[in-house]
Amino acid sequence: MKISEHIYVYLWTDQKENNCNSVFIDGKVPLLIDPGLAHRTQSLFNRMQEDGVDHRRIKVVVITHAHPDHFGGTVEFPVNQTKIGLAKEEKKYIEEIGRPMYLKHGMKIPDYRVDFYLRDGDLSLGKHDFQVLLTPGHSPGSVCLYWPRYKALFPGDVVFMNGVGRTDLPGGNIKFLKESVERLSKLSVELLVPGHGPAIQGKERIQKNFEGIKRAFLNTT
């Protein structure tokens, strides 16, 4: 669904179609944030097609973190078509924690690639200038993408409406999560699209959401 000049948001409520929210940002360098599960990516492409967006135009895919429901779909993007970005800390997480977990359950980790590493700081794609924020806690290399022009925040699984990312999975850390949420709460945000659940619009509503989750889950206010 197109919600602004360049931003298309795909929220998922049916796990038979996909399991994480995806964001497409149009421009000279079309960007996709979190394609979802590998075997559900076609559902995303179908919804994009309904909006008149050809997924083959995507030039960059940013992965907020390497849990399968967010990064699995990267295998659907050809090498000569799309560049995949992930934090170096998250690449290490895949190899040291993710791969053994797959093997433990008798599975082979999906073939994947990382074409460039996401680092704390600026990321320019065509005429669009973003800020990458390294926000560990839910996983060691979680990143959020902030777009100052639209005051839009795409936090992956760090924060949700009325909730925060779980820390009981391997690599989770509640201390780091608190610090990451605190950092995000200081941004000027008018659109927040989390990795799961509904999006939140309006600066006041978003700030109240941060205040609520800090009280309820993190004991920081």
N, C-alpha and C positions, 0 to 999 in steps of 0.2 A: 504494500500500500504506500503510495506516494504521500508524504506528509509535509514536504516543503520543496523548494526549487530543486534541490539536489538529493534529498534524503528519502529513501524508500525503506520502510520498516516491515519486517515479516515476523509477526508474533505467532508462536505455536502453542496451541492448546490441545492438540491431538497427537499423542506420541506415535500413532500409526503413520503419521505423515512426517514429523520431525520432532526433535526434542529440545532444541535451543533456538532462541531468537537470533535472527540474522539481520544485518543492515547492509544495504547497497547504497553507495554514494557515487552519483554520476559526475562526470567531468572529463577532462582530457586524459586522465589516468583513472578509469573506473575502478572502484574499490569495493570489496566485499569483506565484511567483518563476520567471522564465525559461520562457516557453511553448514555445520551440524554433523549428524551421523552420515557415514559413507553410504549406507544403503538407503538413506532418506533424502539424499541431495537432489534427486530428480524432482521430488515434491517442491523443493525450493525453486528449482529452475522453472517448473510449471507455473508457480505463482508469479515469478518475475515476468514470465512470458505474458501472463494476463495483464500486466502493467505496461506491456510494450517494451520490456527490457530483455535483450538477448544476452544470456549469461556468457556467451563466447566473447563478449566485449570486455569482460573483467580482466584487468591487467595486474592487480595486486590483491592478495588475500591476506588479511591480518588475523592472526589467531590470538585471542585473549589468553588462552591457556590450553594445555595439551590433554585435557580429559577427552575421551573419545566422542562425547556428544557435542563437542565444539570443533575439534580439529580433524575428525575422521574423514570428513568430506574433501579434504585437500587432495586425496588421491584421484578425484574426478577432474583435476585441472592439469592439462598437458604442460610439459616443461617449456615448450616453445610459445606458450600462450600467456601464462600467468606466473608471477613471482609470489612466493609464500614467505611471510614474515612471522617470526616467533622470537621470543626472548631467549638469549643464550642459556639462562638459568633453567628455562623450561625444556630446552633440548636435553640438557643434562638430566633433568627429572625424568624424561621419557626413557633414556637409556639406563639409568641407575635404578629407577623404581618401576616405571611403566612396563618395560620389557620383561623383567622378572615376574611381574604380576600376571601378565599374559601367559607366560610359560607355566606358571603355577596352576593356571586354570586350563592348561592343555591347548592354548591358543597361540597363534603366531601374530605378533604385532603387525598391523597394516604397514605396507610400504609407504613411506612418507619422505618428504624432503623439506629442507629449510633453505631458501635462496638468499635470505638476508636476516640479520639479527635486529630485533627491536631493542632500542636502548632508551633510557630516560632522556627526554629532550624533544626537539622539533622533528617533524616528519612532513616534508613537502611532497605532494603528489600533484603534478601539473600546477594549477593555480590555487589548489586547496592546501592550507597550512594547518597541520594538526599538532597536538602535543601528546607524546607517549609518556605515560606515567607507570613506572614499575611499582606494582602494588601487591606484594606477596601476602600470604596468609591462607587463602583458599588453596593455593598451590605455590611453589617456590618462585615461579617466574610469571605469575599473573601480570598482565598489563591492562591498562585502561587507555582508551583513546578519547581525547578531549578536542573539540572543535570550537575554538574561541569565537569564530565568525558567527556561528549559530548558537553559541553557549550550549552545545550538545555534548553529553557525556555517554560513552559506551563502555560500561565497567565490567563486562563479562559477568562472572559470578562473585564479584566482591560485595556488591550491594544489590538488593532487590526492593520492590515495594514491600515495606514492613518486614524486611529480613536481611540477613547477610549470608555469605557463603559458608558452607560447613567447613570445619577444620579437623574433623575426625578421620578424614582420609589420609593415606600416606603423603607426607609433605606438607600437611596443614599445620598452621601455627597461629594460635589465637592472639599472641602478643603482636605479631606482624600484621594480622588482620585489623586489629584495633588501630594501629598506626596508619594503615592504608586507608581505612574509612575516615579517620580524622583528616588525612590529607585531602581526600576527595571532597569532604564537607566544606572545605575552605574555597572551593572553586565557585565561580558564578555560573550556575547551571539553570537553564530553562527547559531543557529536554533531557530526560534520562531514560535510556533504553537498556535495561539489564539483560543478562543472558537468558533469563527465564521469567515468565510472568508478565504482567502488564507494564507498559511504559508510563512514565509520569511527566506531565507537562505543567509548567508554571513554576517560577522561582520560589514562591512561598510554599507551595505544596512539596517541592523537592527538599527544601530546607527543613520543613517539619518532618519529612520522612527520615532525614539524617538524624535529627534530634531524637526521634522516636526509637530508631534502631540502636542508637548509642545508649539510650536509657535501658531498653529492654534486653539487649543482647550483649552489650560490651561494658556496661557500668562505667561510662566515661562522662556522664553529665549528672 
